[in-house]
Amino acid sequence: MDRLSPRERRQSAILDAAESLFLEQGYERTSLAEIVKTSGGSLATLYELFGNKQG
């Protein structure tokens, strides 16, 4: 069984949310706020892990 660290779980949740929203709405129409809301995280955590939308 793979055990992910809390950081890895948060990254995975954000990436999953972003992928889902990008497929539904497109990259340009998806905001960081929507990604955060869908992932259940915070904007501060998103910036800490990934920087901005461009990575």
PDBQT receptor file of N, H, CA, C and O in Angstrom, charges set to zero:
ATOM      1  N   MET A   1       0.847  -1.176   0.000  1.00  0.00    +0.000 N 
ATOM      2  CA  MET A   1       0.000   0.000   0.000  1.00  0.00    +0.000 C 
ATOM      3  C   MET A   1       0.890   1.235   0.000  1.00  0.00    +0.000 C 
ATOM      4  O   MET A   1       1.794   1.363   0.825  1.00  0.00    +0.000 OA
ATOM      5  N   ASP A   2       0.620   2.147  -0.942  1.00  0.00    +0.000 N 
ATOM      6  H   ASP A   2      -0.115   2.043  -1.612  1.00  0.00    +0.000 HD
ATOM      7  CA  ASP A   2       1.361   3.397  -0.989  1.00  0.00    +0.000 C 
ATOM      8  C   ASP A   2       0.857   4.339   0.085  1.00  0.00    +0.000 C 
ATOM      9  O   ASP A   2      -0.347   4.529   0.256  1.00  0.00    +0.000 OA
ATOM     10  N   ARG A   3       1.791   4.918   0.798  1.00  0.00    +0.000 N 
ATOM     11  H   ARG A   3       2.770   4.764   0.659  1.00  0.00    +0.000 HD
ATOM     12  CA  ARG A   3       1.425   5.887   1.830  1.00  0.00    +0.000 C 
ATOM     13  C   ARG A   3       1.937   7.245   1.385  1.00  0.00    +0.000 C 
ATOM     14  O   ARG A   3       3.141   7.460   1.255  1.00  0.00    +0.000 OA
ATOM     15  N   LEU A   4       1.013   8.144   1.156  1.00  0.00    +0.000 N 
ATOM     16  H   LEU A   4       0.034   7.969   1.261  1.00  0.00    +0.000 HD
ATOM     17  CA  LEU A   4       1.375   9.491   0.744  1.00  0.00    +0.000 C 
ATOM     18  C   LEU A   4       1.486  10.387   1.965  1.00  0.00    +0.000 C 
ATOM     19  O   LEU A   4       0.736  10.248   2.931  1.00  0.00    +0.000 OA
ATOM     20  N   SER A   5       2.421  11.294   1.903  1.00  0.00    +0.000 N 
ATOM     21  H   SER A   5       3.030  11.408   1.118  1.00  0.00    +0.000 HD
ATOM     22  CA  SER A   5       2.556  12.283   2.966  1.00  0.00    +0.000 C 
ATOM     23  C   SER A   5       1.399  13.283   2.833  1.00  0.00    +0.000 C 
ATOM     24  O   SER A   5       0.770  13.354   1.777  1.00  0.00    +0.000 OA
ATOM     25  N   PRO A   6       1.119  14.039   3.869  1.00  0.00    +0.000 N 
ATOM     26  CA  PRO A   6       0.066  15.065   3.766  1.00  0.00    +0.000 C 
ATOM     27  C   PRO A   6       0.313  16.028   2.600  1.00  0.00    +0.000 C 
ATOM     28  O   PRO A   6      -0.626  16.425   1.910  1.00  0.00    +0.000 OA
ATOM     29  N   ARG A   7       1.568  16.396   2.387  1.00  0.00    +0.000 N 
ATOM     30  H   ARG A   7       2.330  16.073   2.947  1.00  0.00    +0.000 HD
ATOM     31  CA  ARG A   7       1.904  17.296   1.277  1.00  0.00    +0.000 C 
ATOM     32  C   ARG A   7       1.556  16.644  -0.069  1.00  0.00    +0.000 C 
ATOM     33  O   ARG A   7       0.981  17.287  -0.947  1.00  0.00    +0.000 OA
ATOM     34  N   GLU A   8       1.906  15.380  -0.217  1.00  0.00    +0.000 N 
ATOM     35  H   GLU A   8       2.373  14.857   0.496  1.00  0.00    +0.000 HD
ATOM     36  CA  GLU A   8       1.614  14.667  -1.466  1.00  0.00    +0.000 C 
ATOM     37  C   GLU A   8       0.110  14.510  -1.677  1.00  0.00    +0.000 C 
ATOM     38  O   GLU A   8      -0.373  14.614  -2.805  1.00  0.00    +0.000 OA
ATOM     39  N   ARG A   9      -0.631  14.262  -0.598  1.00  0.00    +0.000 N 
ATOM     40  H   ARG A   9      -0.239  14.178   0.318  1.00  0.00    +0.000 HD
ATOM     41  CA  ARG A   9      -2.093  14.158  -0.719  1.00  0.00    +0.000 C 
ATOM     42  C   ARG A   9      -2.695  15.489  -1.158  1.00  0.00    +0.000 C 
ATOM     43  O   ARG A   9      -3.592  15.517  -2.001  1.00  0.00    +0.000 OA
ATOM     44  N   ARG A  10      -2.207  16.590  -0.591  1.00  0.00    +0.000 N 
ATOM     45  H   ARG A  10      -1.479  16.568   0.094  1.00  0.00    +0.000 HD
ATOM     46  CA  ARG A  10      -2.706  17.921  -0.954  1.00  0.00    +0.000 C 
ATOM     47  C   ARG A  10      -2.379  18.221  -2.411  1.00  0.00    +0.000 C 
ATOM     48  O   ARG A  10      -3.232  18.714  -3.149  1.00  0.00    +0.000 OA
ATOM     49  N   GLN A  11      -1.147  17.927  -2.833  1.00  0.00    +0.000 N 
ATOM     50  H   GLN A  11      -0.453  17.527  -2.234  1.00  0.00    +0.000 HD
ATOM     51  CA  GLN A  11      -0.762  18.134  -4.233  1.00  0.00    +0.000 C 
ATOM     52  C   GLN A  11      -1.674  17.342  -5.161  1.00  0.00    +0.000 C 
ATOM     53  O   GLN A  11      -2.140  17.862  -6.175  1.00  0.00    +0.000 OA
ATOM     54  N   SER A  12      -1.925  16.098  -4.818  1.00  0.00    +0.000 N 
ATOM     55  H   SER A  12      -1.547  15.675  -3.995  1.00  0.00    +0.000 HD
ATOM     56  CA  SER A  12      -2.763  15.241  -5.634  1.00  0.00    +0.000 C 
ATOM     57  C   SER A  12      -4.190  15.783  -5.724  1.00  0.00    +0.000 C 
ATOM     58  O   SER A  12      -4.792  15.777  -6.798  1.00  0.00    +0.000 OA
ATOM     59  N   ALA A  13      -4.726  16.248  -4.606  1.00  0.00    +0.000 N 
ATOM     60  H   ALA A  13      -4.238  16.253  -3.733  1.00  0.00    +0.000 HD
ATOM     61  CA  ALA A  13      -6.086  16.798  -4.600  1.00  0.00    +0.000 C 
ATOM     62  C   ALA A  13      -6.168  18.038  -5.488  1.00  0.00    +0.000 C 
ATOM     63  O   ALA A  13      -7.138  18.212  -6.226  1.00  0.00    +0.000 OA
ATOM     64  N   ILE A  14      -5.161  18.889  -5.418  1.00  0.00    +0.000 N 
ATOM     65  H   ILE A  14      -4.373  18.747  -4.819  1.00  0.00    +0.000 HD
ATOM     66  CA  ILE A  14      -5.156  20.109  -6.235  1.00  0.00    +0.000 C 
ATOM     67  C   ILE A  14      -5.026  19.755  -7.712  1.00  0.00    +0.000 C 
ATOM     68  O   ILE A  14      -5.736  20.315  -8.547  1.00  0.00    +0.000 OA
ATOM     69  N   LEU A  15      -4.128  18.833  -8.043  1.00  0.00    +0.000 N 
ATOM     70  H   LEU A  15      -3.550  18.377  -7.365  1.00  0.00    +0.000 HD
ATOM     71  CA  LEU A  15      -3.952  18.433  -9.441  1.00  0.00    +0.000 C 
ATOM     72  C   LEU A  15      -5.214  17.766  -9.998  1.00  0.00    +0.000 C 
ATOM     73  O   LEU A  15      -5.603  18.023 -11.137  1.00  0.00    +0.000 OA
ATOM     74  N   ASP A  16      -5.845  16.919  -9.200  1.00  0.00    +0.000 N 
ATOM     75  H   ASP A  16      -5.529  16.711  -8.275  1.00  0.00    +0.000 HD
ATOM     76  CA  ASP A  16      -7.083  16.271  -9.642  1.00  0.00    +0.000 C 
ATOM     77  C   ASP A  16      -8.171  17.306  -9.900  1.00  0.00    +0.000 C 
ATOM     78  O   ASP A  16      -8.878  17.231 -10.905  1.00  0.00    +0.000 OA
ATOM     79  N   ALA A  17      -8.307  18.277  -8.989  1.00  0.00    +0.000 N 
ATOM     80  H   ALA A  17      -7.732  18.338  -8.173  1.00  0.00    +0.000 HD
ATOM     81  CA  ALA A  17      -9.316  19.329  -9.154  1.00  0.00    +0.000 C 
ATOM     82  C   ALA A  17      -9.026  20.159 -10.399  1.00  0.00    +0.000 C 
ATOM     83  O   ALA A  17      -9.931  20.454 -11.179  1.00  0.00    +0.000 OA
ATOM     84  N   ALA A  18      -7.765  20.533 -10.584  1.00  0.00    +0.000 N 
ATOM     85  H   ALA A  18      -7.029  20.292  -9.951  1.00  0.00    +0.000 HD
ATOM     86  CA  ALA A  18      -7.388  21.339 -11.747  1.00  0.00    +0.000 C 
ATOM     87  C   ALA A  18      -7.673  20.588 -13.043  1.00  0.00    +0.000 C 
ATOM     88  O   ALA A  18      -8.235  21.156 -13.980  1.00  0.00    +0.000 OA
ATOM     89  N   GLU A  19      -7.295  19.337 -13.101  1.00  0.00    +0.000 N 
ATOM     90  H   GLU A  19      -6.838  18.876 -12.340  1.00  0.00    +0.000 HD
ATOM     91  CA  GLU A  19      -7.522  18.547 -14.314  1.00  0.00    +0.000 C 
ATOM     92  C   GLU A  19      -9.015  18.470 -14.635  1.00  0.00    +0.000 C 
ATOM     93  O   GLU A  19      -9.417  18.659 -15.783  1.00  0.00    +0.000 OA
ATOM     94  N   SER A  20      -9.817  18.197 -13.642  1.00  0.00    +0.000 N 
ATOM     95  H   SER A  20      -9.491  18.043 -12.710  1.00  0.00    +0.000 HD
ATOM     96  CA  SER A  20     -11.255  18.092 -13.843  1.00  0.00    +0.000 C 
ATOM     97  C   SER A  20     -11.844  19.412 -14.355  1.00  0.00    +0.000 C 
ATOM     98  O   SER A  20     -12.631  19.426 -15.301  1.00  0.00    +0.000 OA
ATOM     99  N   LEU A  21     -11.456  20.505 -13.723  1.00  0.00    +0.000 N 
ATOM    100  H   LEU A  21     -10.817  20.493 -12.954  1.00  0.00    +0.000 HD
ATOM    101  CA  LEU A  21     -11.979  21.813 -14.134  1.00  0.00    +0.000 C 
ATOM    102  C   LEU A  21     -11.471  22.218 -15.511  1.00  0.00    +0.000 C 
ATOM    103  O   LEU A  21     -12.229  22.781 -16.300  1.00  0.00    +0.000 OA
ATOM    104  N   PHE A  22     -10.221  21.946 -15.815  1.00  0.00    +0.000 N 
ATOM    105  H   PHE A  22      -9.605  21.488 -15.174  1.00  0.00    +0.000 HD
ATOM    106  CA  PHE A  22      -9.685  22.272 -17.136  1.00  0.00    +0.000 C 
ATOM    107  C   PHE A  22     -10.438  21.507 -18.224  1.00  0.00    +0.000 C 
ATOM    108  O   PHE A  22     -10.722  22.060 -19.287  1.00  0.00    +0.000 OA
ATOM    109  N   LEU A  23     -10.761  20.250 -17.965  1.00  0.00    +0.000 N 
ATOM    110  H   LEU A  23     -10.531  19.801 -17.102  1.00  0.00    +0.000 HD
ATOM    111  CA  LEU A  23     -11.501  19.462 -18.944  1.00  0.00    +0.000 C 
ATOM    112  C   LEU A  23     -12.931  19.972 -19.120  1.00  0.00    +0.000 C 
ATOM    113  O   LEU A  23     -13.465  19.965 -20.229  1.00  0.00    +0.000 OA
ATOM    114  N   GLU A  24     -13.545  20.413 -18.026  1.00  0.00    +0.000 N 
ATOM    115  H   GLU A  24     -13.112  20.418 -17.125  1.00  0.00    +0.000 HD
ATOM    116  CA  GLU A  24     -14.921  20.921 -18.082  1.00  0.00    +0.000 C 
ATOM    117  C   GLU A  24     -15.012  22.313 -18.694  1.00  0.00    +0.000 C 
ATOM    118  O   GLU A  24     -15.879  22.573 -19.528  1.00  0.00    +0.000 OA
ATOM    119  N   GLN A  25     -14.119  23.208 -18.281  1.00  0.00    +0.000 N 
ATOM    120  H   GLN A  25     -13.415  22.997 -17.603  1.00  0.00    +0.000 HD
ATOM    121  CA  GLN A  25     -14.257  24.627 -18.605  1.00  0.00    +0.000 C 
ATOM    122  C   GLN A  25     -13.171  25.171 -19.512  1.00  0.00    +0.000 C 
ATOM    123  O   GLN A  25     -13.319  26.246 -20.094  1.00  0.00    +0.000 OA
ATOM    124  N   GLY A  26     -12.083  24.434 -19.632  1.00  0.00    +0.000 N 
ATOM    125  H   GLY A  26     -11.963  23.562 -19.159  1.00  0.00    +0.000 HD
ATOM    126  CA  GLY A  26     -10.921  24.938 -20.347  1.00  0.00    +0.000 C 
ATOM    127  C   GLY A  26      -9.976  25.655 -19.396  1.00  0.00    +0.000 C 
ATOM    128  O   GLY A  26     -10.375  26.144 -18.339  1.00  0.00    +0.000 OA
ATOM    129  N   TYR A  27      -8.729  25.702 -19.796  1.00  0.00    +0.000 N 
ATOM    130  H   TYR A  27      -8.405  25.305 -20.654  1.00  0.00    +0.000 HD
ATOM    131  CA  TYR A  27      -7.682  26.290 -18.958  1.00  0.00    +0.000 C 
ATOM    132  C   TYR A  27      -7.941  27.772 -18.688  1.00  0.00    +0.000 C 
ATOM    133  O   TYR A  27      -7.882  28.221 -17.544  1.00  0.00    +0.000 OA
ATOM    134  N   GLU A  28      -8.225  28.520 -19.741  1.00  0.00    +0.000 N 
ATOM    135  H   GLU A  28      -8.273  28.155 -20.671  1.00  0.00    +0.000 HD
ATOM    136  CA  GLU A  28      -8.387  29.975 -19.618  1.00  0.00    +0.000 C 
ATOM    137  C   GLU A  28      -9.562  30.369 -18.731  1.00  0.00    +0.000 C 
ATOM    138  O   GLU A  28      -9.498  31.395 -18.054  1.00  0.00    +0.000 OA
ATOM    139  N   ARG A  29     -10.621  29.588 -18.719  1.00  0.00    +0.000 N 
ATOM    140  H   ARG A  29     -10.673  28.754 -19.269  1.00  0.00    +0.000 HD
ATOM    141  CA  ARG A  29     -11.815  29.947 -17.944  1.00  0.00    +0.000 C 
ATOM    142  C   ARG A  29     -11.809  29.389 -16.527  1.00  0.00    +0.000 C 
ATOM    143  O   ARG A  29     -12.766  29.587 -15.778  1.00  0.00    +0.000 OA
ATOM    144  N   THR A  30     -10.752  28.702 -16.157  1.00  0.00    +0.000 N 
ATOM    145  H   THR A  30      -9.974  28.541 -16.765  1.00  0.00    +0.000 HD
ATOM    146  CA  THR A  30     -10.663  28.134 -14.808  1.00  0.00    +0.000 C 
ATOM    147  C   THR A  30      -9.811  29.044 -13.937  1.00  0.00    +0.000 C 
ATOM    148  O   THR A  30      -8.667  29.347 -14.275  1.00  0.00    +0.000 OA
ATOM    149  N   SER A  31     -10.365  29.472 -12.830  1.00  0.00    +0.000 N 
ATOM    150  H   SER A  31     -11.295  29.225 -12.555  1.00  0.00    +0.000 HD
ATOM    151  CA  SER A  31      -9.621  30.343 -11.909  1.00  0.00    +0.000 C 
ATOM    152  C   SER A  31      -8.952  29.522 -10.810  1.00  0.00    +0.000 C 
ATOM    153  O   SER A  31      -9.344  28.391 -10.524  1.00  0.00    +0.000 OA
ATOM    154  N   LEU A  32      -7.946  30.119 -10.213  1.00  0.00    +0.000 N 
ATOM    155  H   LEU A  32      -7.628  31.038 -10.445  1.00  0.00    +0.000 HD
ATOM    156  CA  LEU A  32      -7.295  29.464  -9.074  1.00  0.00    +0.000 C 
ATOM    157  C   LEU A  32      -8.279  29.292  -7.933  1.00  0.00    +0.000 C 
ATOM    158  O   LEU A  32      -8.233  28.290  -7.220  1.00  0.00    +0.000 OA
ATOM    159  N   ALA A  33      -9.171  30.263  -7.751  1.00  0.00    +0.000 N 
ATOM    160  H   ALA A  33      -9.208  31.077  -8.331  1.00  0.00    +0.000 HD
ATOM    161  CA  ALA A  33     -10.179  30.157  -6.687  1.00  0.00    +0.000 C 
ATOM    162  C   ALA A  33     -11.065  28.936  -6.894  1.00  0.00    +0.000 C 
ATOM    163  O   ALA A  33     -11.433  28.274  -5.924  1.00  0.00    +0.000 OA
ATOM    164  N   GLU A  34     -11.411  28.626  -8.134  1.00  0.00    +0.000 N 
ATOM    165  H   GLU A  34     -11.112  29.164  -8.922  1.00  0.00    +0.000 HD
ATOM    166  CA  GLU A  34     -12.232  27.440  -8.411  1.00  0.00    +0.000 C 
ATOM    167  C   GLU A  34     -11.458  26.154  -8.109  1.00  0.00    +0.000 C 
ATOM    168  O   GLU A  34     -12.013  25.194  -7.574  1.00  0.00    +0.000 OA
ATOM    169  N   ILE A  35     -10.185  26.148  -8.455  1.00  0.00    +0.000 N 
ATOM    170  H   ILE A  35      -9.734  26.928  -8.890  1.00  0.00    +0.000 HD
ATOM    171  CA  ILE A  35      -9.355  24.975  -8.165  1.00  0.00    +0.000 C 
ATOM    172  C   ILE A  35      -9.274  24.748  -6.662  1.00  0.00    +0.000 C 
ATOM    173  O   ILE A  35      -9.415  23.621  -6.188  1.00  0.00    +0.000 OA
ATOM    174  N   VAL A  36      -9.046  25.826  -5.917  1.00  0.00    +0.000 N 
ATOM    175  H   VAL A  36      -8.931  26.742  -6.302  1.00  0.00    +0.000 HD
ATOM    176  CA  VAL A  36      -8.964  25.739  -4.459  1.00  0.00    +0.000 C 
ATOM    177  C   VAL A  36     -10.274  25.231  -3.872  1.00  0.00    +0.000 C 
ATOM    178  O   VAL A  36     -10.280  24.334  -3.029  1.00  0.00    +0.000 OA
ATOM    179  N   LYS A  37     -11.381  25.809  -4.322  1.00  0.00    +0.000 N 
ATOM    180  H   LYS A  37     -11.376  26.538  -5.007  1.00  0.00    +0.000 HD
ATOM    181  CA  LYS A  37     -12.691  25.408  -3.795  1.00  0.00    +0.000 C 
ATOM    182  C   LYS A  37     -12.960  23.932  -4.074  1.00  0.00    +0.000 C 
ATOM    183  O   LYS A  37     -13.424  23.207  -3.195  1.00  0.00    +0.000 OA
ATOM    184  N   THR A  38     -12.673  23.491  -5.286  1.00  0.00    +0.000 N 
ATOM    185  H   THR A  38     -12.296  24.081  -6.001  1.00  0.00    +0.000 HD
ATOM    186  CA  THR A  38     -12.921  22.108  -5.667  1.00  0.00    +0.000 C 
ATOM    187  C   THR A  38     -12.009  21.139  -4.915  1.00  0.00    +0.000 C 
ATOM    188  O   THR A  38     -12.424  20.036  -4.559  1.00  0.00    +0.000 OA
ATOM    189  N   SER A  39     -10.770  21.556  -4.676  1.00  0.00    +0.000 N 
ATOM    190  H   SER A  39     -10.433  22.452  -4.965  1.00  0.00    +0.000 HD
ATOM    191  CA  SER A  39      -9.819  20.666  -4.006  1.00  0.00    +0.000 C 
ATOM    192  C   SER A  39      -9.996  20.639  -2.495  1.00  0.00    +0.000 C 
ATOM    193  O   SER A  39      -9.509  19.728  -1.825  1.00  0.00    +0.000 OA
ATOM    194  N   GLY A  40     -10.695  21.638  -1.958  1.00  0.00    +0.000 N 
ATOM    195  H   GLY A  40     -11.091  22.378  -2.502  1.00  0.00    +0.000 HD
ATOM    196  CA  GLY A  40     -10.879  21.705  -0.513  1.00  0.00    +0.000 C 
ATOM    197  C   GLY A  40      -9.682  22.268   0.225  1.00  0.00    +0.000 C 
ATOM    198  O   GLY A  40      -9.589  22.156   1.447  1.00  0.00    +0.000 OA
ATOM    199  N   GLY A  41      -8.772  22.870  -0.511  1.00  0.00    +0.000 N 
ATOM    200  H   GLY A  41      -8.848  22.961  -1.504  1.00  0.00    +0.000 HD
ATOM    201  CA  GLY A  41      -7.568  23.427   0.105  1.00  0.00    +0.000 C 
ATOM    202  C   GLY A  41      -7.670  24.926   0.288  1.00  0.00    +0.000 C 
ATOM    203  O   GLY A  41      -8.761  25.489   0.386  1.00  0.00    +0.000 OA
ATOM    204  N   SER A  42      -6.511  25.559   0.331  1.00  0.00    +0.000 N 
ATOM    205  H   SER A  42      -5.625  25.102   0.251  1.00  0.00    +0.000 HD
ATOM    206  CA  SER A  42      -6.454  27.009   0.474  1.00  0.00    +0.000 C 
ATOM    207  C   SER A  42      -5.580  27.595  -0.629  1.00  0.00    +0.000 C 
ATOM    208  O   SER A  42      -4.717  26.916  -1.185  1.00  0.00    +0.000 OA
ATOM    209  N   LEU A  43      -5.817  28.853  -0.931  1.00  0.00    +0.000 N 
ATOM    210  H   LEU A  43      -6.519  29.405  -0.480  1.00  0.00    +0.000 HD
ATOM    211  CA  LEU A  43      -5.028  29.533  -1.953  1.00  0.00    +0.000 C 
ATOM    212  C   LEU A  43      -3.558  29.600  -1.537  1.00  0.00    +0.000 C 
ATOM    213  O   LEU A  43      -2.666  29.461  -2.374  1.00  0.00    +0.000 OA
ATOM    214  N   ALA A  44      -3.310  29.810  -0.252  1.00  0.00    +0.000 N 
ATOM    215  H   ALA A  44      -4.035  29.922   0.428  1.00  0.00    +0.000 HD
ATOM    216  CA  ALA A  44      -1.933  29.861   0.237  1.00  0.00    +0.000 C 
ATOM    217  C   ALA A  44      -1.206  28.542  -0.019  1.00  0.00    +0.000 C 
ATOM    218  O   ALA A  44      -0.041  28.538  -0.417  1.00  0.00    +0.000 OA
ATOM    219  N   THR A  45      -1.892  27.429   0.210  1.00  0.00    +0.000 N 
ATOM    220  H   THR A  45      -2.838  27.433   0.534  1.00  0.00    +0.000 HD
ATOM    221  CA  THR A  45      -1.284  26.116  -0.020  1.00  0.00    +0.000 C 
ATOM    222  C   THR A  45      -1.016  25.908  -1.505  1.00  0.00    +0.000 C 
ATOM    223  O   THR A  45       0.036  25.389  -1.878  1.00  0.00    +0.000 OA
ATOM    224  N   LEU A  46      -1.956  26.307  -2.351  1.00  0.00    +0.000 N 
ATOM    225  H   LEU A  46      -2.811  26.728  -2.048  1.00  0.00    +0.000 HD
ATOM    226  CA  LEU A  46      -1.751  26.171  -3.792  1.00  0.00    +0.000 C 
ATOM    227  C   LEU A  46      -0.510  26.935  -4.229  1.00  0.00    +0.000 C 
ATOM    228  O   LEU A  46       0.324  26.392  -4.954  1.00  0.00    +0.000 OA
ATOM    229  N   TYR A  47      -0.375  28.183  -3.802  1.00  0.00    +0.000 N 
ATOM    230  H   TYR A  47      -1.052  28.624  -3.213  1.00  0.00    +0.000 HD
ATOM    231  CA  TYR A  47       0.806  28.967  -4.162  1.00  0.00    +0.000 C 
ATOM    232  C   TYR A  47       2.086  28.361  -3.589  1.00  0.00    +0.000 C 
ATOM    233  O   TYR A  47       3.124  28.368  -4.250  1.00  0.00    +0.000 OA
ATOM    234  N   GLU A  48       2.021  27.842  -2.380  1.00  0.00    +0.000 N 
ATOM    235  H   GLU A  48       1.178  27.836  -1.842  1.00  0.00    +0.000 HD
ATOM    236  CA  GLU A  48       3.199  27.234  -1.760  1.00  0.00    +0.000 C 
ATOM    237  C   GLU A  48       3.667  26.010  -2.549  1.00  0.00    +0.000 C 
ATOM    238  O   GLU A  48       4.866  25.802  -2.739  1.00  0.00    +0.000 OA
ATOM    239  N   LEU A  49       2.714  25.211  -3.001  1.00  0.00    +0.000 N 
ATOM    240  H   LEU A  49       1.740  25.380  -2.847  1.00  0.00    +0.000 HD
ATOM    241  CA  LEU A  49       3.058  23.966  -3.700  1.00  0.00    +0.000 C 
ATOM    242  C   LEU A  49       3.385  24.162  -5.168  1.00  0.00    +0.000 C 
ATOM    243  O   LEU A  49       4.256  23.478  -5.705  1.00  0.00    +0.000 OA
ATOM    244  N   PHE A  50       2.690  25.095  -5.830  1.00  0.00    +0.000 N 
ATOM    245  H   PHE A  50       1.982  25.651  -5.394  1.00  0.00    +0.000 HD
ATOM    246  CA  PHE A  50       2.801  25.193  -7.287  1.00  0.00    +0.000 C 
ATOM    247  C   PHE A  50       3.174  26.568  -7.824  1.00  0.00    +0.000 C 
ATOM    248  O   PHE A  50       3.483  26.694  -9.009  1.00  0.00    +0.000 OA
ATOM    249  N   GLY A  51       3.156  27.578  -7.006  1.00  0.00    +0.000 N 
ATOM    250  H   GLY A  51       2.905  27.475  -6.043  1.00  0.00    +0.000 HD
ATOM    251  CA  GLY A  51       3.386  28.919  -7.539  1.00  0.00    +0.000 C 
ATOM    252  C   GLY A  51       2.092  29.441  -8.116  1.00  0.00    +0.000 C 
ATOM    253  O   GLY A  51       1.120  29.633  -7.386  1.00  0.00    +0.000 OA
ATOM    254  N   ASN A  52       2.063  29.675  -9.417  1.00  0.00    +0.000 N 
ATOM    255  H   ASN A  52       2.853  29.520 -10.010  1.00  0.00    +0.000 HD
ATOM    256  CA  ASN A  52       0.852  30.187 -10.058  1.00  0.00    +0.000 C 
ATOM    257  C   ASN A  52       0.289  29.161 -11.041  1.00  0.00    +0.000 C 
ATOM    258  O   ASN A  52       0.737  28.015 -11.075  1.00  0.00    +0.000 OA
ATOM    259  N   LYS A  53      -0.674  29.570 -11.822  1.00  0.00    +0.000 N 
ATOM    260  H   LYS A  53      -1.038  30.501 -11.794  1.00  0.00    +0.000 HD
ATOM    261  CA  LYS A  53      -1.339  28.650 -12.745  1.00  0.00    +0.000 C 
ATOM    262  C   LYS A  53      -0.369  28.098 -13.800  1.00  0.00    +0.000 C 
ATOM    263  O   LYS A  53      -0.567  26.996 -14.310  1.00  0.00    +0.000 OA
ATOM    264  N   GLN A  54       0.644  28.841 -14.114  1.00  0.00    +0.000 N 
ATOM    265  H   GLN A  54       0.805  29.737 -13.699  1.00  0.00    +0.000 HD
ATOM    266  CA  GLN A  54       1.624  28.382 -15.090  1.00  0.00    +0.000 C 
ATOM    267  C   GLN A  54       2.652  27.437 -14.476  1.00  0.00    +0.000 C 
ATOM    268  O   GLN A  54       3.436  26.822 -15.198  1.00  0.00    +0.000 OA
ATOM    269  N   GLY A  55       2.655  27.318 -13.150  1.00  0.00    +0.000 N 
ATOM    270  H   GLY A  55       2.018  27.818 -12.563  1.00  0.00    +0.000 HD
ATOM    271  CA  GLY A  55       3.553  26.382 -12.481  1.00  0.00    +0.000 C 
ATOM    272  C   GLY A  55       4.778  27.064 -12.009  1.00  0.00    +0.000 C 
ATOM    273  O   GLY A  55       5.652  26.427 -11.419  1.00  0.00    +0.000 OA
TER     274      GLY A  55
